[in-house]
Amino acid sequence: MTRRLLPEPTPRLRFREMTVSDLDEMAAMLGDPDVMAFYPAPKTRGESLDWIERMRERYARDGHGLWVIETHDGEFVGDCGITWQSYNGTPVREVGYHVVRGYQGRGLATEAALACVDLVRREFTPTLLTAIIHPDNIASRRVAEHLGMTHIDDDYAHPWIVRTVMGMTVETAGQRSR
């Protein structure tokens, strides 16, 4: 059985595994056209349930996935975590993040993603960590840059878009990330 991981809490956020009881909040966030502006389309309620079920499968298989991020008072903020993705046919760990519209612009995606980088540093080093981003998603690219990532490649694997691949090598504590 795979050991299940969680990032450490941050000054403003805590992490937990998604469950079906999160469907209302997840469907509202993933169905929001502003939050999902750089996806082909907002997700339906059914697609949001599929999203949760995929994360539950990833927790069991990989020990990680996108986790719910919430305030220390339990208010839903979004999701953030580490998933296996690929670009140009190469499998890589990616840090991903979505924040509900009402919490955007407060540095919460960066705060949550930094906690995920710390988890990667504790559990998976040395490794390449990526953020695969729609080329027009400046806010997401800014988060990746705050993590220390730089543009490392372009992903041509999708017929309708060339995605920007941001990345950095995460090494154990005491070694330098680049």
TIROVO-838852 format. One record per residue: residue number from 1; x, y, z of N, C-alpha, C, CB in turn; residue in one letter. Coordinates in steps of 0.02 Angstrom, whole numbers, plus 50000, padded with zeros to 5 digits. Glycine has a CB too. Layout:
# residues N
+-----+-------+-------+-------+-------+-------+-------+-------+-------+-------+-------+-------+-------+----+
:   i :  n.xx :  n.yy :  n.zz : ca.xx : ca.yy : ca.zz :  c.xx :  c.yy :  c.zz : cb.xx : cb.yy : cb.zz : aa :
+-----+-------+-------+-------+-------+-------+-------+-------+-------+-------+-------+-------+-------+----+
: NUM :     X :     Y :     Z :     X :     Y :     Z :     X :     Y :     Z :     X :     Y :     Z :  A :
...
+-----+-------+-------+-------+-------+-------+-------+-------+-------+-------+-------+-------+-------+----+
This chain:
# residues 178
+-----+-------+-------+-------+-------+-------+-------+-------+-------+-------+-------+-------+-------+----+
:   i :  n.xx :  n.yy :  n.zz : ca.xx : ca.yy : ca.zz :  c.xx :  c.yy :  c.zz : cb.xx : cb.yy : cb.zz : aa :
+-----+-------+-------+-------+-------+-------+-------+-------+-------+-------+-------+-------+-------+----+
:   1 : 50042 : 49940 : 50000 : 50000 : 50000 : 50000 : 50044 : 50062 : 50000 : 49952 : 50000 : 50061 :  M :
:   2 : 50027 : 50110 : 49959 : 50066 : 50172 : 49953 : 50053 : 50217 : 50013 : 50048 : 50208 : 49887 :  T :
:   3 : 50107 : 50245 : 50039 : 50101 : 50293 : 50094 : 50071 : 50357 : 50068 : 50171 : 50306 : 50127 :  R :
:   4 : 50018 : 50381 : 50102 : 49984 : 50442 : 50080 : 50017 : 50503 : 50113 : 49909 : 50439 : 50097 :  R :
:   5 : 50028 : 50553 : 50073 : 50064 : 50612 : 50094 : 50018 : 50673 : 50098 : 50122 : 50626 : 50047 :  L :
:   6 : 50037 : 50722 : 50137 : 50004 : 50787 : 50138 : 50058 : 50840 : 50150 : 49948 : 50791 : 50194 :  L :
:   7 : 50052 : 50897 : 50117 : 50098 : 50952 : 50134 : 50084 : 50977 : 50205 : 50091 : 51010 : 50083 :  P :
:   8 : 50134 : 51008 : 50234 : 50126 : 51039 : 50300 : 50080 : 51099 : 50294 : 50195 : 51059 : 50330 :  E :
:   9 : 50043 : 51115 : 50347 : 50003 : 51177 : 50346 : 50048 : 51238 : 50337 : 49962 : 51183 : 50412 :  P :
:  10 : 50019 : 51290 : 50310 : 50054 : 51354 : 50300 : 50025 : 51404 : 50350 : 50048 : 51380 : 50225 :  T :
:  11 : 50051 : 51464 : 50352 : 50021 : 51513 : 50399 : 49946 : 51525 : 50388 : 50058 : 51579 : 50393 :  P :
:  12 : 49922 : 51519 : 50326 : 49852 : 51533 : 50313 : 49811 : 51473 : 50290 : 49846 : 51587 : 50263 :  R :
:  13 : 49844 : 51418 : 50273 : 49809 : 51363 : 50240 : 49826 : 51296 : 50271 : 49826 : 51361 : 50166 :  L :
:  14 : 49780 : 51249 : 50261 : 49793 : 51179 : 50277 : 49769 : 51137 : 50218 : 49757 : 51157 : 50344 :  R :
:  15 : 49795 : 51076 : 50214 : 49782 : 51030 : 50159 : 49744 : 50969 : 50186 : 49847 : 51008 : 50124 :  F :
:  16 : 49702 : 50941 : 50144 : 49670 : 50877 : 50160 : 49650 : 50843 : 50095 : 49608 : 50887 : 50207 :  R :
:  17 : 49640 : 50778 : 50099 : 49618 : 50741 : 50040 : 49547 : 50762 : 50021 : 49622 : 50665 : 50052 :  E :
:  18 : 49534 : 50764 : 49956 : 49467 : 50776 : 49930 : 49423 : 50716 : 49944 : 49468 : 50791 : 49854 :  M :
:  19 : 49360 : 50730 : 49957 : 49310 : 50676 : 49963 : 49248 : 50697 : 49924 : 49293 : 50663 : 50038 :  T :
:  20 : 49203 : 50650 : 49915 : 49141 : 50665 : 49879 : 49102 : 50720 : 49915 : 49097 : 50601 : 49874 :  V :
:  21 : 49111 : 50728 : 49980 : 49077 : 50782 : 50016 : 49100 : 50852 : 49994 : 49087 : 50774 : 50091 :  S :
:  22 : 49155 : 50855 : 49956 : 49179 : 50919 : 49929 : 49148 : 50936 : 49861 : 49255 : 50917 : 49922 :  D :
:  23 : 49102 : 50895 : 49837 : 49076 : 50905 : 49770 : 49046 : 50974 : 49759 : 49024 : 50852 : 49755 :  L :
:  24 : 49006 : 51000 : 49805 : 48976 : 51066 : 49794 : 49029 : 51119 : 49783 : 48931 : 51084 : 49854 :  D :
:  25 : 49079 : 51121 : 49826 : 49132 : 51172 : 49820 : 49174 : 51161 : 49758 : 49177 : 51172 : 49883 :  E :
:  26 : 49192 : 51098 : 49745 : 49233 : 51083 : 49686 : 49195 : 51099 : 49622 : 49256 : 51010 : 49686 :  M :
:  27 : 49131 : 51081 : 49619 : 49091 : 51095 : 49559 : 49083 : 51170 : 49548 : 49022 : 51061 : 49564 :  A :
:  28 : 49075 : 51207 : 49602 : 49070 : 51280 : 49595 : 49135 : 51309 : 49568 : 49051 : 51313 : 49663 :  A :
:  29 : 49191 : 51286 : 49595 : 49256 : 51313 : 49572 : 49272 : 51290 : 49501 : 49312 : 51290 : 49620 :  M :
:  30 : 49267 : 51225 : 49488 : 49285 : 51199 : 49422 : 49234 : 51218 : 49368 : 49293 : 51124 : 49424 :  L :
:  31 : 49175 : 51239 : 49390 : 49123 : 51261 : 49343 : 49125 : 51336 : 49331 : 49056 : 51242 : 49368 :  G :
:  32 : 49168 : 51372 : 49366 : 49173 : 51445 : 49360 : 49213 : 51462 : 49297 : 49206 : 51476 : 49424 :  D :
:  33 : 49182 : 51497 : 49250 : 49218 : 51513 : 49188 : 49281 : 51555 : 49199 : 49172 : 51551 : 49141 :  P :
:  34 : 49282 : 51596 : 49251 : 49343 : 51635 : 49265 : 49400 : 51591 : 49290 : 49328 : 51691 : 49316 :  D :
:  35 : 49384 : 51546 : 49337 : 49436 : 51501 : 49364 : 49462 : 51455 : 49309 : 49407 : 51459 : 49423 :  V :
:  36 : 49417 : 51434 : 49265 : 49435 : 51385 : 49213 : 49447 : 51418 : 49144 : 49379 : 51333 : 49206 :  M :
:  37 : 49463 : 51481 : 49144 : 49471 : 51520 : 49082 : 49523 : 51490 : 49035 : 49490 : 51591 : 49098 :  A :
:  38 : 49572 : 51454 : 49061 : 49625 : 51428 : 49019 : 49619 : 51353 : 49007 : 49692 : 51443 : 49049 :  F :
:  39 : 49561 : 51325 : 49022 : 49544 : 51256 : 49006 : 49497 : 51258 : 48946 : 49510 : 51219 : 49068 :  Y :
:  40 : 49488 : 51202 : 48912 : 49443 : 51202 : 48854 : 49372 : 51226 : 48872 : 49440 : 51132 : 48823 :  P :
:  41 : 49349 : 51209 : 48932 : 49283 : 51230 : 48955 : 49278 : 51219 : 49030 : 49226 : 51190 : 48918 :  A :
:  42 : 49234 : 51256 : 49064 : 49222 : 51241 : 49135 : 49196 : 51169 : 49141 : 49171 : 51292 : 49165 :  P :
:  43 : 49205 : 51141 : 49200 : 49183 : 51072 : 49213 : 49110 : 51071 : 49236 : 49228 : 51038 : 49266 :  K :
:  44 : 49075 : 51019 : 49215 : 49007 : 51007 : 49239 : 49011 : 50976 : 49309 : 48967 : 50960 : 49190 :  T :
:  45 : 48955 : 50969 : 49342 : 48953 : 50937 : 49407 : 48978 : 50864 : 49401 : 48881 : 50938 : 49437 :  R :
:  46 : 48956 : 50830 : 49349 : 48979 : 50761 : 49338 : 49054 : 50758 : 49326 : 48943 : 50730 : 49280 :  G :
:  47 : 49081 : 50804 : 49288 : 49153 : 50806 : 49276 : 49191 : 50823 : 49340 : 49170 : 50857 : 49220 :  E :
:  48 : 49161 : 50864 : 49382 : 49191 : 50881 : 49446 : 49194 : 50820 : 49492 : 49153 : 50938 : 49481 :  S :
:  49 : 49142 : 50779 : 49490 : 49142 : 50716 : 49528 : 49196 : 50670 : 49501 : 49072 : 50681 : 49524 :  L :
:  50 : 49203 : 50666 : 49435 : 49257 : 50626 : 49405 : 49325 : 50651 : 49428 : 49253 : 50629 : 49327 :  D :
:  51 : 49333 : 50717 : 49433 : 49396 : 50749 : 49456 : 49412 : 50724 : 49526 : 49390 : 50827 : 49456 :  W :
:  52 : 49363 : 50726 : 49571 : 49373 : 50703 : 49640 : 49391 : 50629 : 49640 : 49309 : 50715 : 49682 :  I :
:  53 : 49356 : 50589 : 49601 : 49370 : 50517 : 49600 : 49441 : 50503 : 49573 : 49318 : 50481 : 49557 :  E :
:  54 : 49463 : 50542 : 49523 : 49532 : 50534 : 49498 : 49583 : 50551 : 49552 : 49544 : 50578 : 49436 :  R :
:  55 : 49569 : 50603 : 49590 : 49615 : 50621 : 49644 : 49618 : 50565 : 49696 : 49595 : 50688 : 49677 :  M :
:  56 : 49561 : 50536 : 49713 : 49558 : 50481 : 49762 : 49599 : 50422 : 49737 : 49484 : 50460 : 49776 :  R :
:  57 : 49595 : 50408 : 49671 : 49635 : 50355 : 49642 : 49709 : 50371 : 49646 : 49615 : 50343 : 49569 :  E :
:  58 : 49727 : 50434 : 49634 : 49797 : 50455 : 49637 : 49824 : 50450 : 49708 : 49806 : 50527 : 49611 :  R :
:  59 : 49784 : 50468 : 49758 : 49807 : 50462 : 49827 : 49825 : 50389 : 49841 : 49753 : 50486 : 49878 :  Y :
:  60 : 49781 : 50343 : 49820 : 49792 : 50272 : 49833 : 49852 : 50245 : 49794 : 49729 : 50232 : 49816 :  A :
:  61 : 49859 : 50265 : 49731 : 49912 : 50238 : 49688 : 49979 : 50273 : 49699 : 49892 : 50246 : 49615 :  R :
:  62 : 49979 : 50341 : 49703 : 50041 : 50379 : 49704 : 50058 : 50407 : 49773 : 50036 : 50435 : 49655 :  D :
:  63 : 50009 : 50410 : 49818 : 50020 : 50441 : 49883 : 50008 : 50516 : 49882 : 50089 : 50427 : 49906 :  G :
:  64 : 49994 : 50543 : 49823 : 49983 : 50615 : 49817 : 49936 : 50629 : 49759 : 50051 : 50652 : 49806 :  H :
:  65 : 49913 : 50691 : 49755 : 49868 : 50715 : 49703 : 49855 : 50788 : 49717 : 49802 : 50673 : 49700 :  G :
:  66 : 49801 : 50814 : 49692 : 49780 : 50881 : 49712 : 49740 : 50873 : 49777 : 49737 : 50917 : 49656 :  L :
:  67 : 49757 : 50913 : 49826 : 49722 : 50912 : 49890 : 49678 : 50974 : 49895 : 49771 : 50908 : 49949 :  W :
:  68 : 49626 : 50970 : 49936 : 49586 : 51029 : 49953 : 49631 : 51074 : 49994 : 49520 : 51010 : 49991 :  V :
:  69 : 49630 : 51139 : 49978 : 49661 : 51188 : 50021 : 49606 : 51229 : 50052 : 49712 : 51234 : 49982 :  I :
:  70 : 49613 : 51241 : 50117 : 49562 : 51278 : 50154 : 49596 : 51320 : 50207 : 49509 : 51231 : 50185 :  E :
:  71 : 49560 : 51371 : 50231 : 49586 : 51411 : 50286 : 49589 : 51368 : 50349 : 49543 : 51475 : 50298 :  T :
:  72 : 49623 : 51392 : 50399 : 49626 : 51355 : 50462 : 49558 : 51351 : 50495 : 49677 : 51387 : 50510 :  H :
:  73 : 49512 : 51394 : 50474 : 49442 : 51392 : 50498 : 49399 : 51345 : 50457 : 49412 : 51461 : 50498 :  D :
:  74 : 49427 : 51313 : 50406 : 49391 : 51265 : 50366 : 49355 : 51293 : 50305 : 49342 : 51231 : 50408 :  G :
:  75 : 49370 : 51355 : 50286 : 49338 : 51385 : 50226 : 49374 : 51361 : 50164 : 49337 : 51462 : 50231 :  E :
:  76 : 49336 : 51337 : 50115 : 49363 : 51310 : 50053 : 49397 : 51365 : 50013 : 49308 : 51277 : 50011 :  F :
:  77 : 49460 : 51353 : 49992 : 49498 : 51401 : 49953 : 49510 : 51375 : 49882 : 49565 : 51416 : 49987 :  V :
:  78 : 49519 : 51309 : 49875 : 49533 : 51281 : 49809 : 49566 : 51214 : 49815 : 49577 : 51328 : 49768 :  G :
:  79 : 49608 : 51198 : 49765 : 49647 : 51137 : 49768 : 49718 : 51151 : 49746 : 49616 : 51081 : 49725 :  D :
:  80 : 49764 : 51111 : 49771 : 49835 : 51118 : 49754 : 49868 : 51052 : 49770 : 49869 : 51178 : 49793 :  C :
:  81 : 49918 : 51034 : 49730 : 49953 : 50973 : 49745 : 50001 : 50952 : 49690 : 49905 : 50918 : 49758 :  G :
:  82 : 50021 : 50889 : 49696 : 50070 : 50859 : 49651 : 50037 : 50802 : 49613 : 50133 : 50834 : 49689 :  I :
:  83 : 50040 : 50803 : 49547 : 50013 : 50749 : 49506 : 50064 : 50729 : 49453 : 49946 : 50770 : 49474 :  T :
:  84 : 50057 : 50669 : 49429 : 50096 : 50647 : 49371 : 50062 : 50674 : 49309 : 50104 : 50569 : 49368 :  W :
:  85 : 50100 : 50709 : 49267 : 50077 : 50734 : 49203 : 50130 : 50715 : 49152 : 50064 : 50811 : 49204 :  Q :
:  86 : 50123 : 50739 : 49091 : 50176 : 50729 : 49042 : 50177 : 50788 : 48995 : 50166 : 50663 : 49003 :  S :
:  87 : 50236 : 50799 : 48967 : 50242 : 50847 : 48913 : 50286 : 50816 : 48860 : 50271 : 50916 : 48937 :  Y :
:  88 : 50265 : 50822 : 48798 : 50301 : 50793 : 48742 : 50318 : 50719 : 48754 : 50365 : 50832 : 48727 :  N :
:  89 : 50273 : 50684 : 48788 : 50281 : 50613 : 48801 : 50324 : 50595 : 48860 : 50308 : 50581 : 48741 :  G :
:  90 : 50349 : 50645 : 48897 : 50392 : 50632 : 48954 : 50352 : 50638 : 49019 : 50452 : 50681 : 48955 :  T :
:  91 : 50348 : 50585 : 49060 : 50312 : 50591 : 49123 : 50351 : 50634 : 49173 : 50299 : 50521 : 49153 :  P :
:  92 : 50316 : 50678 : 49207 : 50346 : 50723 : 49256 : 50297 : 50735 : 49313 : 50367 : 50790 : 49223 :  V :
:  93 : 50324 : 50752 : 49371 : 50282 : 50776 : 49426 : 50267 : 50850 : 49412 : 50317 : 50766 : 49496 :  R :
:  94 : 50204 : 50867 : 49423 : 50183 : 50937 : 49413 : 50150 : 50962 : 49476 : 50135 : 50943 : 49352 :  E :
:  95 : 50163 : 51024 : 49493 : 50125 : 51058 : 49545 : 50068 : 51095 : 49510 : 50170 : 51108 : 49587 :  V :
:  96 : 50008 : 51083 : 49535 : 49948 : 51115 : 49506 : 49909 : 51151 : 49560 : 49904 : 51063 : 49471 :  G :
:  97 : 49870 : 51201 : 49539 : 49834 : 51241 : 49587 : 49775 : 51276 : 49553 : 49881 : 51294 : 49619 :  Y :
:  98 : 49720 : 51280 : 49591 : 49661 : 51318 : 49572 : 49636 : 51352 : 49635 : 49605 : 51271 : 49540 :  H :
:  99 : 49618 : 51415 : 49630 : 49593 : 51452 : 49688 : 49526 : 51484 : 49668 : 49644 : 51507 : 49711 :  V :
: 100 : 49476 : 51478 : 49712 : 49411 : 51508 : 49698 : 49419 : 51583 : 49687 : 49360 : 51494 : 49755 :  V :
: 101 : 49376 : 51611 : 49646 : 49383 : 51680 : 49626 : 49388 : 51728 : 49686 : 49323 : 51700 : 49583 :  R :
: 102 : 49350 : 51717 : 49738 : 49349 : 51761 : 49796 : 49415 : 51763 : 49835 : 49294 : 51742 : 49842 :  G :
: 103 : 49458 : 51714 : 49824 : 49523 : 51712 : 49859 : 49582 : 51726 : 49813 : 49532 : 51644 : 49892 :  Y :
: 104 : 49569 : 51738 : 49749 : 49624 : 51750 : 49703 : 49657 : 51818 : 49718 : 49599 : 51748 : 49630 :  Q :
: 105 : 49720 : 51823 : 49699 : 49757 : 51886 : 49706 : 49784 : 51899 : 49776 : 49713 : 51942 : 49686 :  G :
: 106 : 49783 : 51849 : 49819 : 49807 : 51856 : 49889 : 49870 : 51816 : 49903 : 49752 : 51836 : 49937 :  R :
: 107 : 49899 : 51785 : 49852 : 49959 : 51746 : 49861 : 49947 : 51676 : 49888 : 50005 : 51782 : 49907 :  G :
: 108 : 49884 : 51654 : 49890 : 49869 : 51589 : 49919 : 49892 : 51531 : 49875 : 49795 : 51583 : 49932 :  L :
: 109 : 49887 : 51538 : 49809 : 49911 : 51485 : 49765 : 49987 : 51476 : 49774 : 49895 : 51501 : 49690 :  A :
: 110 : 50023 : 51531 : 49779 : 50095 : 51527 : 49790 : 50110 : 51495 : 49857 : 50128 : 51597 : 49786 :  T :
: 111 : 50075 : 51516 : 49909 : 50086 : 51489 : 49976 : 50074 : 51413 : 49977 : 50040 : 51524 : 50028 :  E :
: 112 : 50019 : 51392 : 49947 : 50003 : 51320 : 49944 : 50054 : 51282 : 49902 : 49933 : 51309 : 49917 :  A :
: 113 : 50072 : 51310 : 49845 : 50120 : 51276 : 49800 : 50189 : 51271 : 49832 : 50125 : 51314 : 49734 :  A :
: 114 : 50209 : 51321 : 49871 : 50274 : 51317 : 49906 : 50273 : 51260 : 49957 : 50289 : 51383 : 49941 :  L :
: 115 : 50217 : 51249 : 49990 : 50211 : 51192 : 50036 : 50218 : 51126 : 49998 : 50144 : 51195 : 50075 :  A :
: 116 : 50192 : 51124 : 49937 : 50200 : 51064 : 49895 : 50272 : 51054 : 49874 : 50154 : 51069 : 49833 :  C :
: 117 : 50307 : 51108 : 49858 : 50378 : 51103 : 49842 : 50416 : 51075 : 49902 : 50407 : 51172 : 49820 :  V :
: 118 : 50399 : 51098 : 49962 : 50432 : 51071 : 50022 : 50419 : 50996 : 50029 : 50407 : 51109 : 50084 :  D :
: 119 : 50358 : 50974 : 50014 : 50342 : 50903 : 50017 : 50384 : 50865 : 49966 : 50266 : 50891 : 50004 :  L :
: 120 : 50389 : 50891 : 49906 : 50431 : 50859 : 49854 : 50503 : 50855 : 49878 : 50426 : 50898 : 49787 :  V :
: 121 : 50527 : 50908 : 49909 : 50596 : 50910 : 49935 : 50606 : 50855 : 49988 : 50613 : 50980 : 49964 :  R :
: 122 : 50557 : 50844 : 50030 : 50563 : 50793 : 50083 : 50557 : 50722 : 50056 : 50509 : 50804 : 50135 :  R :
: 123 : 50516 : 50712 : 50004 : 50497 : 50644 : 49984 : 50526 : 50619 : 49918 : 50424 : 50641 : 49980 :  E :
: 124 : 50543 : 50663 : 49871 : 50557 : 50640 : 49803 : 50622 : 50666 : 49772 : 50501 : 50659 : 49759 :  F :
: 125 : 50665 : 50695 : 49811 : 50724 : 50726 : 49782 : 50779 : 50676 : 49766 : 50751 : 50779 : 49828 :  T :
: 126 : 50822 : 50692 : 49719 : 50814 : 50749 : 49673 : 50764 : 50733 : 49618 : 50882 : 50768 : 49642 :  P :
: 127 : 50728 : 50783 : 49596 : 50679 : 50772 : 49543 : 50663 : 50838 : 49507 : 50614 : 50742 : 49571 :  T :
: 128 : 50640 : 50830 : 49447 : 50615 : 50887 : 49409 : 50542 : 50898 : 49431 : 50620 : 50876 : 49332 :  L :
: 129 : 50525 : 50959 : 49448 : 50456 : 50978 : 49463 : 50435 : 51029 : 49412 : 50448 : 51006 : 49536 :  L :
: 130 : 50376 : 51020 : 49383 : 50353 : 51064 : 49329 : 50287 : 51097 : 49347 : 50346 : 51024 : 49264 :  T :
: 131 : 50270 : 51146 : 49307 : 50203 : 51176 : 49304 : 50190 : 51185 : 49229 : 50198 : 51245 : 49345 :  A :
: 132 : 50139 : 51151 : 49204 : 50124 : 51152 : 49132 : 50065 : 51199 : 49124 : 50108 : 51079 : 49104 :  I :
: 133 : 50076 : 51254 : 49088 : 50031 : 51312 : 49091 : 50010 : 51334 : 49022 : 50066 : 51369 : 49128 :  I :
: 134 : 49947 : 51354 : 49016 : 49923 : 51387 : 48955 : 49966 : 51449 : 48944 : 49846 : 51405 : 48960 :  H :
: 135 : 49989 : 51461 : 48884 : 50036 : 51517 : 48873 : 50007 : 51586 : 48890 : 50057 : 51516 : 48801 :  P :
: 136 : 49941 : 51594 : 48892 : 49912 : 51658 : 48908 : 49896 : 51666 : 48982 : 49849 : 51668 : 48868 :  D :
: 137 : 49908 : 51614 : 49023 : 49891 : 51617 : 49094 : 49949 : 51648 : 49133 : 49875 : 51545 : 49121 :  N :
: 138 : 49950 : 51714 : 49132 : 50005 : 51752 : 49163 : 50006 : 51741 : 49239 : 49999 : 51827 : 49146 :  I :
: 139 : 49947 : 51739 : 49271 : 49944 : 51730 : 49344 : 49975 : 51663 : 49364 : 49871 : 51735 : 49369 :  A :
: 140 : 49960 : 51610 : 49328 : 49987 : 51544 : 49344 : 50063 : 51543 : 49332 : 49953 : 51490 : 49302 :  S :
: 141 : 50084 : 51575 : 49279 : 50156 : 51578 : 49265 : 50192 : 51617 : 49321 : 50170 : 51612 : 49197 :  R :
: 142 : 50160 : 51669 : 49346 : 50189 : 51708 : 49400 : 50198 : 51665 : 49463 : 50145 : 51770 : 49416 :  R :
: 143 : 50147 : 51623 : 49478 : 50153 : 51577 : 49535 : 50214 : 51532 : 49525 : 50088 : 51535 : 49544 :  V :
: 144 : 50220 : 51502 : 49466 : 50277 : 51458 : 49451 : 50343 : 51494 : 49460 : 50271 : 51429 : 49380 :  A :
: 145 : 50347 : 51556 : 49437 : 50408 : 51595 : 49444 : 50424 : 51608 : 49518 : 50403 : 51661 : 49406 :  E :
: 146 : 50372 : 51621 : 49559 : 50383 : 51631 : 49631 : 50409 : 51568 : 49664 : 50317 : 51653 : 49664 :  H :
: 147 : 50395 : 51510 : 49636 : 50421 : 51447 : 49662 : 50494 : 51437 : 49644 : 50380 : 51389 : 49636 :  L :
: 148 : 50519 : 51476 : 49595 : 50587 : 51468 : 49572 : 50592 : 51435 : 49504 : 50627 : 51429 : 49621 :  G :
: 149 : 50535 : 51424 : 49471 : 50535 : 51391 : 49406 : 50552 : 51440 : 49351 : 50468 : 51358 : 49393 :  M :
: 150 : 50580 : 51412 : 49297 : 50592 : 51450 : 49236 : 50563 : 51410 : 49178 : 50669 : 51464 : 49226 :  T :
: 151 : 50556 : 51443 : 49121 : 50531 : 51411 : 49061 : 50583 : 51360 : 49038 : 50515 : 51463 : 49004 :  H :
: 152 : 50563 : 51296 : 49035 : 50612 : 51244 : 49015 : 50595 : 51212 : 48948 : 50615 : 51190 : 49068 :  I :
: 153 : 50532 : 51219 : 48925 : 50514 : 51187 : 48862 : 50444 : 51211 : 48843 : 50517 : 51109 : 48868 :  D :
: 154 : 50423 : 51190 : 48783 : 50354 : 51199 : 48761 : 50327 : 51129 : 48748 : 50350 : 51244 : 48697 :  D :
: 155 : 50263 : 51119 : 48765 : 50232 : 51053 : 48757 : 50190 : 51054 : 48694 : 50188 : 51035 : 48819 :  D :
: 156 : 50207 : 51011 : 48647 : 50172 : 51006 : 48583 : 50126 : 50945 : 48580 : 50223 : 51003 : 48526 :  Y :
: 157 : 50111 : 50915 : 48637 : 50073 : 50853 : 48639 : 49999 : 50862 : 48625 : 50082 : 50820 : 48706 :  A :
: 158 : 49974 : 50923 : 48629 : 49903 : 50936 : 48617 : 49893 : 50968 : 48549 : 49873 : 50980 : 48672 :  H :
: 159 : 49844 : 50944 : 48511 : 49834 : 50971 : 48443 : 49809 : 51043 : 48442 : 49787 : 50927 : 48405 :  P :
: 160 : 49778 : 51066 : 48497 : 49746 : 51132 : 48495 : 49786 : 51186 : 48531 : 49679 : 51128 : 48525 :  W :
: 161 : 49841 : 51169 : 48565 : 49879 : 51220 : 48601 : 49950 : 51197 : 48613 : 49844 : 51235 : 48668 :  I :
: 162 : 49995 : 51245 : 48614 : 50064 : 51232 : 48636 : 50069 : 51261 : 48707 : 50118 : 51265 : 48587 :  V :
: 163 : 50079 : 51216 : 48755 : 50081 : 51238 : 48825 : 50152 : 51256 : 48846 : 50052 : 51183 : 48871 :  R :
: 164 : 50157 : 51302 : 48893 : 50221 : 51323 : 48921 : 50239 : 51277 : 48979 : 50218 : 51397 : 48946 :  T :
: 165 : 50299 : 51250 : 48977 : 50322 : 51205 : 49031 : 50373 : 51244 : 49073 : 50354 : 51139 : 49002 :  V :
: 166 : 50353 : 51258 : 49135 : 50397 : 51289 : 49184 : 50425 : 51232 : 49226 : 50359 : 51343 : 49228 :  M :
: 167 : 50486 : 51240 : 49250 : 50514 : 51186 : 49290 : 50574 : 51206 : 49331 : 50531 : 51128 : 49247 :  G :
: 168 : 50592 : 51161 : 49378 : 50651 : 51170 : 49419 : 50671 : 51102 : 49447 : 50640 : 51222 : 49476 :  M :
: 169 : 50735 : 51094 : 49459 : 50758 : 51034 : 49492 : 50753 : 51046 : 49567 : 50831 : 51016 : 49471 :  T :
: 170 : 50717 : 51002 : 49602 : 50710 : 51008 : 49674 : 50760 : 50958 : 49704 : 50636 : 50994 : 49699 :  V :
: 171 : 50803 : 50983 : 49747 : 50852 : 50941 : 49780 : 50840 : 50940 : 49855 : 50923 : 50966 : 49765 :  E :
: 172 : 50874 : 50895 : 49890 : 50864 : 50889 : 49962 : 50883 : 50953 : 49997 : 50905 : 50831 : 49990 :  T :
: 173 : 50857 : 50962 : 50057 : 50872 : 51022 : 50096 : 50948 : 51029 : 50101 : 50840 : 51018 : 50167 :  A :
: 174 : 50972 : 51090 : 50095 : 51044 : 51102 : 50097 : 51075 : 51104 : 50028 : 51077 : 51050 : 50137 :  G :
: 175 : 51040 : 51075 : 49978 : 51062 : 51081 : 49908 : 51022 : 51136 : 49875 : 51055 : 51013 : 49869 :  Q :
: 176 : 51047 : 51162 : 49823 : 51015 : 51217 : 49789 : 50967 : 51194 : 49736 : 51067 : 51263 : 49759 :  R :
: 177 : 50906 : 51224 : 49733 : 50859 : 51210 : 49678 : 50878 : 51256 : 49620 : 50784 : 51222 : 49700 :  S :
: 178 : 50868 : 51230 : 49560 : 50882 : 51272 : 49501 : 50830 : 51261 : 49449 : 50951 : 51256 : 49471 :  R :
+-----+-------+-------+-------+-------+-------+-------+-------+-------+-------+-------+-------+-------+----+
